[in-house]
Amino acid sequence: MRRRLGFGGTLLATLFACASLTPSLLPRPWLYQGVMGAVTGILGYAAGASLGALGRALIPYRPPERGRRIAWRVMLAGCAVLAVVTLWYSFDWQRDLRALMGMDTRITWFPPVILAVTLVLFGLALLTARLVRLGGRRLNAWLDHYVPTYLGHAVGALVIGLLVAVFANDVLFNGFVARVSDVSSVANQGTHPGVSRPTSAYVSGGPGSLVTWESLGREGRRFTGTAATPARLSAFSGRPAAQPIRVYIGLNGTSSPRAQAALAVRELERTGAFGRPVLAVLGTTGTGWVDPHIADPLEYMYNGRSAMVALQYSYLPSWVSFMVDRDKAAASGRALFEAVRERWSRLPAGSRPRLLLSGESLGSYELEEAFHGLSDLVARADGAVFVGPPNANRIWQQLTNGRRRGSPVWRPVYRSGRTARFAQDPGDLGRPPAPWPHPRVVYLQNSTDPVVWWSPRLLYHRPAWLEGARGPGVNPQMNWFPLVTFWQVLVDMTAALDVPPGHGHRYGANIVDGWAAVAAPPGWSGHETWRLRALINWS
């Protein structure tokens, strides 16, 4: 416990912490930077200490004491200069990144406080690691009295490893998830301000609904309680409008995804959804949220003659759901789509609504998992708009990895864009200038969206989106560092919604163009797309 810092560990800890100060995808607050510096610093110390131990085991030579003192002084001086220089430049790097995104460049940035937070948290992490090591050595010393040394050390290492794993998983992680679950379940019982029980029989929770208003959950109540009114739709179209249909089944409504899906189909039948020109199956995020920028444009485009359906599979935040509820999300997506399509397929071929798909973030993963690949998707649906897809999406991965040689990963071209196209700006949907028959699939993904680009592979592999030409808004000074970039992009997720539309995980009115490309009603024009974009931006 009293042993001084190791040479290799100190050197790599400083290098890693300084690397964490370099630009990432999104601007970050100074406090997050301090935490990130500590995390990456302790990772660097672990790597340096391990390499040092390996070197000492393989190379018996030891420099003289005087040489070691000189090496330490040179290393510490160099590390101090490097830390000061990177802290100094980090302010300009953050301002440059904000300027790229059109954000206010007047920021609060406290280099001394960042350094203090980093050192304190680094010290606590190192203290914890040394306590674990001390416990392991004491256990080994006790075992040496009863079994051969090599066996005692092996058993000791196994026991300590199991204890750490159990504590990290069952105490820390599961305890954290349980606490978040408790808080989220309470929040799920509430209702967003300004949202009230609907009076329309065409939405779940309204008069005659098969599900109660209370069972919808917080996000389900917002989804059904904020459907566009015929008056608002008529004001946009200039024609008499219909009452939109929105069906939602909350997590408390039934006992399983299959039962939820069956209830959703009955609710769709009750509202007459299968008689509308368009029926959209929507994926939800972890809390059950449906982005209004996905739902609202379709209702305006079809002047209320639309129907939508969604299920809630969790009330945890998306990033927690992604870790613990991903299989549940996939099961819900498959159950809902299969149930809706089975009922849809029983209609006469000439009177079926257009069957569409859409989801944002984890919601896109939920629906993608209902299909084996792109060909299966377009064979069984009439189009899809996926927004900010996570890196784990299997179909997204297939299209990205199979992109045309020379097309960047942030704007891939798959099979000349004949079925699926990727866009950040509306103009991207027109490229390449090749035929684009229906059904169409659109992926909206920003070059600076950490949800799209974060992957465990960032720990050890340089990503393709940092090779060659950078995507719009990506700082040209951003680089990849082993272990470091993984944590940088992970922390970027916390600020993914705190940037202007078109950056991070904000897509805004660009979703209108996605729907116009995939499912525009007859007679829809580019001018109407422009008007609807303006309306969505304003709202």
URHUVEN-V303139 format. One line per field, one symbol per residue. ss: DSSP state (A for helix, B for strand, O for the rest). psi: psi as a letter, one per 20 degrees, with the letter a starting at -180 (. if undefined). burial: b if it has 9 or more other ideal C-beta (glycine too) atoms within 8 Angstrom, else e. A space follows every 50 residues. Layout:
BEGIN
ss->???
psi->???
burial->???
END
This chain:
BEGIN
ss->OOOOOOAAAAAAAAAAAAAOOOOOOOOOOAAAAAAAAAAAAAAAAAAAAA AAAAAAAAOOOOOOAAAAAAAAAAAAAAAAAAAAAAAAAAAAAAAAAAAA OOOOOOOOOOAAAAAAAAAAAAAAAAAAAAAAAAAAAAAAAAAOOOOOAA AAAAAAAAAAAAAAAAAAAAAAAAAAAAAAAAAAAAAAOOOOOOOOOOOO OOBOOOOOOOOOOAAAAAAAAAAAAOOOOAAAAAAAAOOOOOOOBBBBBO OOOOOOAAAAAAAAAAAAAAAOAAAOOBBBBBOOOOOOOOOAAAAAAAAA AOOOOBBBBBBOOOOOOAAAAAAAOAAAAAAAAAAAAAAAAAAAAOOOAA AOOBBBBBBBOAAAAAAAOOOOOAAAAAAAOOOBBBBOOOOOOAAAAAAA AOOOOOOOAAAOOOAAAOOBBBBOOAAAAAOOOOOOOOOOBBBBOOOOOA AAAOOAAAAOOOOAAAOOOOOOOOOOOOOOOOOAAAAAAAAAAAAOOOOO OOOOOOOOOAAAAAAAAAAOOOOOOAAAAAAAAAAAAAO
psi->hiprqqggggghgggghhhiirqbhqqqqhghhgghhgghghghgggghg hghgghhhoippqrgghhggggggghgghgggggghhghhghghggghhh jkrpjoqponghhggggggghgggghgghhgggghghggghghhihrqgh gghggghgggggggggggghgfghggggghggghhghhiapqpiprpqip ijqqiapjqiqqhhihrghhhgghijqpqhggghhghjqpqroqpoppor hjhairhghggghgghhgggikhijqhpopopqqahijppphiggghhhh hjkilrqqqqqpirjqqghghhhijghhgghggggggggghghhiiqqhi jqqporqqqpchhhgghhiiqhaghhgihirjrqopplpqiipggggggg hjqpphpqhimqoolkkhgpqpqgqhhhijpqmrqmrqqqppoopqhjoh hhipqhiihippqhijqbpqrpippiiprpppgghghghghhhhjhjkrq qirckphcihhghghhhhlprpiprhhhggghggghgh.
burial->eeeeebbbbbbbbbbbbbbbbbbbbbbbebebbbbbbbbbbbbbbbbbbe bbeebeeeeeeeeeeeebeebbeebbeebeebbeebbebbbebbbbbbbe bebeeebebebebbbbbbbbbbeebbbebbbbebbbeebbeebbeeeeee bbbebbbebbeeebebbebebebbbebeebbeebbebbeeeeeebeebeb ebbbbbeebebebebbbbbbbbbbbebbebeebbebbeeebebbbbbbbb bebeeebebbbbbbbbbbbbbbbbebebbbbbbbbbbbbbbebbbbbbbb bbbbebbbbbbbbbbbbbebbbeebbebbbbbbbbbbbbbbebbeebeee ebbbbbbbbbbbbbbbbbbbbeebebbbeebebbbbbbbbbbbebbbbbb eebbeeebbbbbbbeebebbbbbbeeebbebeeeebeebbbbbbbbbbbb bbbbeeebeeeebebbeeebbebbbeebeebebbbbbbbbbbbebbeebe bbbbbbbbbbbbbbbbbbbbbeebeeebbebbbbbbbee
END
